[in-house]
């Protein structure tokens, strides 16, 4: 079953599990498709907590007869625009107030941990694996990270769409360098699915001129995205003695975006005002932005090498703009 885990839905699932237990306790798979890492483990914890509050018998049934596979879904879905609604109405004859636009690419990776057999989802392209976590890291550190790393650099330059950004040689070269020298060395290779091939596919998806994915969409909620998408890569590279310059440039661009773009024009971020306060201070002292502890860990804040790379990137952005900084970093 697939449900968002609101309180009401958790109680409904618990009701169904209790009825199933009383009726004989046939095994059941509860498959979470929420777009977050470890979604099956999150579902297990939430549902088990509700069931434990009801009875020990129900809790034991969930523990012994239910499985909660993790899953990962990947498909770029730009924000819906009036142009999308108009096209759908005029070309297809469908009047829909909120059509969902997406790229042709789609990927659904499922942990092969089903309680009593499973549907043949592989017939429609799903991938069953015992390496869902490694797939999640592929997506987070390659696709999601490259999105966020280009976002604020391109916003500073007034670039509107991702495919337009990809047509700029310096941008593509920067993303290639980020992937090959910083992201991929931190990943565990998945047999049969080389990381470099995944990276190549990511860049090809970004080049799709029909998707019209918006740079402004990528700028939403940087405070929540960077700790998952980029910070772990930078931390691991510091451990390995590897490069961190691409990550530093992306984060310095975020700071400059926060400090120089008027609040009313910035993308939504629940912690944006707090982040902006650190960013404004960083205009005079670049390393001051690293004190923003919702994003920057002690390992990064205390690293002289990372602080130096961040300062160099911030100074290049101030002196040469985003494209100039990209050229200088090549």
Buried (B, 14 or more C-beta within 10 A) or exposed (E): EEBEBEEEBBEBBBEEBBEBBEEEBEBBBBBBBBEEBBBBBBBBEBBBEBBBEBEEEBBBBBEEBBBBBBBBBBBBEBEBEEEBBEEBEEEEEEEEEEBEBEBEBEBBBBBEBBBEEBEEEEEEEBBBBEBBBBBBBBBBBBBBBBBBBBBBBBBBBEBEBBBBBBEBEBBBBBBBBBBBBBBBBBBEEBEEBEBEEBBEBBBEBBEBEEBBBBBBBBBBBBBBBBBBBBBBBBBBBBEEEBBBBBBBBBBBBBBBBBBBBEEEEBBEBEBBEBBBBBBBBBBEEBBBBBEBEEBBBEBBBEBEBBBBBBBBBBBBBBEEBBBBBBBBBE
